């Protein structure tokens, strides 16, 4: 499991616990963790695309 997915799962669990117990702070922490996980996933995908582009441009010999 990658870091982004781990943060999203943990965040979802925190948010659910916060809702069940009425702990708004825990609920907010869970939402923040989920957002952090989504950001990590997005940045990881962008990094992979950039590396792929770099590789494809580096192979050309004009």
ABEGO torsion letter per residue (X at the ends): XBAAAAAAAAAAAAAAAAAAAGBAAAAAAAAAAAAAAAAAAAAAAAAAAAAAAAAAAAABBX
